[in-house]
Amino acid sequence: MTSTVPPGLPPPLAPNRPEPPCADARRGVRAPASITPVVSSEVVPRPPSRSAAPRLRAGLVRDRDRGEVLHGEGPPLRLGPWQGDPLTAYVVPVHSGTPCAAGDIRRALDLLTEQGFRSVVTAALAPLDQAAFLAVGFDVRERLHLLARDLPPAPAPAVPQDVGLRRGHGQDRDVVLAVDHQAFEPFWQLDGRGLADAIAATPSARFRVAVTQRGPRSELLGYSVIGRAAHRGYIQRLAVTPARHRAGVGRALLVDGLRWLERRRVRRVMVNTQERNAAALGLYERAGFERQPGGLAVLSRSLGEPT
């Protein structure tokens, strides 16, 4: 079971940095409960505000860590390779309070085509953010449920007797990514940069791992990345090794994150997950999350076609 945000995208989600789609919706992630895509990035549909003045800075700003940022008439667009794939790119709107501009997206597609990419995907987008992408030839690749719950109260802690939770460390990265790959389909799997993006997507984050406590050596069973921005929380990523699905590990990680958010006075928590991920959906709904109207969608299109 997991939350889903396209991995590797700024939350993200992007999933997501997998910077999330626009505004709150970006923080859901990059991905990315148990295991099944959660691009735990969180995403909240942003209000249809049109008050922000259009920015006319036309130009491409390169950021070594985040690819390129394209400025135009609407919100800036972040561009880069999808999970290191040399043929697939991502495009992520950076929130600015205004809908995305179709002309900016066309420029981004032209640029990505010149760079040799053959296809492009978006982060998990709310309906308002999807319109301009659909207008230039994107199609829906995957629909996601957007869920939310208020705090307080957080659920009571419930950790299986043979499981312990601790802070995740840099040396856990390879094992964490192995668990992530067991839990998710290839499209949703995180690489090292995607994991770093999920952790860095919000001003503060909690990276936790679940490990066995039996025997001389511990085994990593799952992990979570929980983000916080002001009074909003995001389940960025939650994954459990398939061998321990439905054994309480996902719930333990989820509740640990909710209680951490509650202590920091977060009032509302968001998560997204695939519509077909019944296990993750059940986990979140049993923890008090409710489905939000509209949902989210990851869009994609091939490059080199007319826009």
Secondary structure, 3 states (H helix, E strand, C coil): CCCCCCCCCCCCCCCCCCCCCCHHHHHCCCCCCCCCCCCCCCCCCCCCCCCCCCCCCCEEEEECCCEEEEECCCCCEEEEEHHHCCCEEEEEECCCCCCCCHHHHHHHHHHHHHCCCCEEEEEEECHHHHHHHHHCCCEEEEEEEEEEEECCCCCCCCCCCCEEEEECCHHHHHHHHHHHHHHCCHHHCCCHHHHHHHHHCCCEEEEEEEEECCCCCCCEEEEEEEEEECCEEEEEEEEECHHHCCCCHHHHHHHHHHHHHHHCCCCEEEEEEECCCHHHHHHHHHCCCEECCCCEEEEEEECCCCC
